[in-house]
């Protein structure tokens, strides 16, 4: 049995992960989010602890990290790099060494061609934060981090994906949240997978200049 801290636990993908872990494991889950009322349906579950706070509040964040085995960050936003600094600092202060980190396609300048150009325009305000976060993570040698870089997310009821390496250009343009959740659950169940790595997640046969639904 592991203790897993999920940061940004109200996110759509994070909630899928929580449901999967409650069904498929005996892990204890600590759900960290800004408004605890959003996850009040879990309040009576003996395997779930809900912590209200902001990752920029170092005291609250460090208190939540004490005693956990793995941290999963589902945090996003334009200020992601600042959030990442706080997460890494709190992990160092509490001796935590395993992080699963939700990044984004394009974080490594890995997307070529017309889709890469479209992606740069579509999330131009957010990519600097993902790229700076990647640099911060790579500089922190004491923490074993797996970054995941999904293509554009859909709500399709399917698990269908390929994993690409950090040196491999993606060909797909989209992937379901359920597929991303499946990858994260695999990593949480087996933390030895993809150590100190950054992996892409894409649905096969979704090539194009942009996601089909855009």
N, C-alpha and C positions, 0 to 999 in steps of 0.2 A: 504493500500500500504506500503510495506517495502522497505528499502534500503539494498541490499545484496552485500557484497564484496566477490568476487571469486578470491582466490589466485591461481596462476598457471593456469590461465584461458585458456591457449592454449592446455592444456591436452585433450586427446580424450574424456574422460568421462566428463570433465568440459564443453566441447563444446556441448555435448548432453544435459547437464543440462541447459546451457544458452538457447538453442533452445526451450526446454520444457517450461522454465519460460516465455520466450517471447510469447509463444503461449497460455499459460494457466493462466497467472497471469497479474497483472498490476504493479508488482514490478519494482523498479529502480535497475539496475545492474551496479556495478562498477567492471570492469574486469582488474585485475592486472597481468601483465606478463612482462618478460624481454624485449621482442621485440614487440612493439605495432603494427608493420606492419603486423604481422601474423593474427591479427583479424580486419584488416582494413575494412572488409565487414560490420562491425557493426558501423562504424564511423558516419553514417548519421541517425542512429536509435536514436530517442529522449529519449528513456528509457535507453540507454547504455552510460556509460562513460568509456573510456579506459585509464588506468594509466600504464605507463612504469616504471618498477623498479625491484629491487631485494629485497627479504624479509630480507636480511641481512643489508639493508640500513634502519636503524631505522627511520630516518627523513621522508623519502618517504613513508614508511609503515604506520607510524602514521598519516601522512597527509591523506592517503587513507582511514584510518579507521574512521576518524572523521565523525560522523553523521550516520554511518551505524547501522542497527539493528542486523544483523547476519553476521558472517564471515564463509565462507566455504573454507577450505584449501585443495587444490588438489596438494600440494607440495610433492615431493618425493626426491630421491637421497640418496647417501651414507651419506651426511652431514645433514640428516633430523633432528637429535636431535638439532643441532645448529640452524637450521631454526625454529624449534618449540620454542626454547628459545626466539628468536626474535619475533615470532608471539604472544606468551603469554605476553611478556614484552610490546609490542605495544598495545595489548588489555587492559592491566592494565593501561597504561599511558593515554589511551583515554576513559577509562570507559566502554569498550565493555564487554559484559558478556555472549554472546552465540556463541559457536564455533561448527561447524561440521567439523570433521577431518578425512581425508582419511588415514587409516592405512593399515595393511596387515594381511593376514592369517599367524598365527604363532607368532604374536606379543605378545600374552599372554601365549606362550608355550602350546597352547590348542589343538594341532593337534597330535593325537596318531598314533602309528603303522607305517607301511611302508610309507604311504603318508607323515606323519610327518617327517620321516627321509629324504625322498626325498626333501621335501620342505625346510628343514634346509640346505641341500646341495645346492639347486638351488638358494636360495637367501641369502646365508650365509653372503655376504658383506653388505646386506641391513637390515637384521633383528636386529642387534644391535641398529641401529638408530630408528627403530619402537619401540623397547622395551624401550629404554631410553626416547623416546617421551611419551610413555604411563606413565612412572614414573613421568615425568615433569607435564603432564596434571593432573594426580591424586593428585599431591602435590599442585596444584593451585586451592584452594577451591573457589575463587571468580569468576571463569569462569565455566559456565555450558557447558560441552563438551560432545558431542556424537561422539565416534569413530566408524568408520565402517571398518570391516575387511573382504573384499571380498576374495573369493577363486580365483583361476587363471582366468584371464579375457579372454573372447572371443569377437569377433565382430559379433556374431550371431544376426540376426534381430529378437529378441524375448525379452519378459519380462516374466521371469519364475524363481521364486526364493523362498527360505525359509529364514527366519531370525532366527539365533541362538543366545542364550544368552552367556554372557562371561564365564559362568561356564559350558557351553555345548560344547562337542567335535563335530566339524563338521564332516559330513559324505561325503558331496559332494566335488569334486575336482575343479570345474569350475563354472563360472557364466558369463553372458553377461554384457558388459558395459551398455547396455540399462537397464538391471535390476538394476545395481548399481545406475545409474542415477535416476531411478524411486524411489529408497529408499531416495536418497538425496533430490529430489524434494519434496517428502512427508515430510521430516524433515524441509525443508525450508518453506513449506506452513503451517506446524503446528509445531512450535518450541517447543511445550510442549511434543512432543514425545521423549521417551528414554532419559530423563534427566540424566546427569552424568553417562553415560553408555557406554559400548563397545559392539557392535553387529556384528555378523558374517552374511555374505550373501553368499548363495550357491544355485546352481541349483539342484532340486531334481533328484534323480536317476543318479547321476554322480560319484558314489563311484569308488574307484580304488586306485592303488598304486601311480598314478600320473595322471594328466589330459590326456584324451584319445588322444588328438592331439599332445602330446609331444613324 
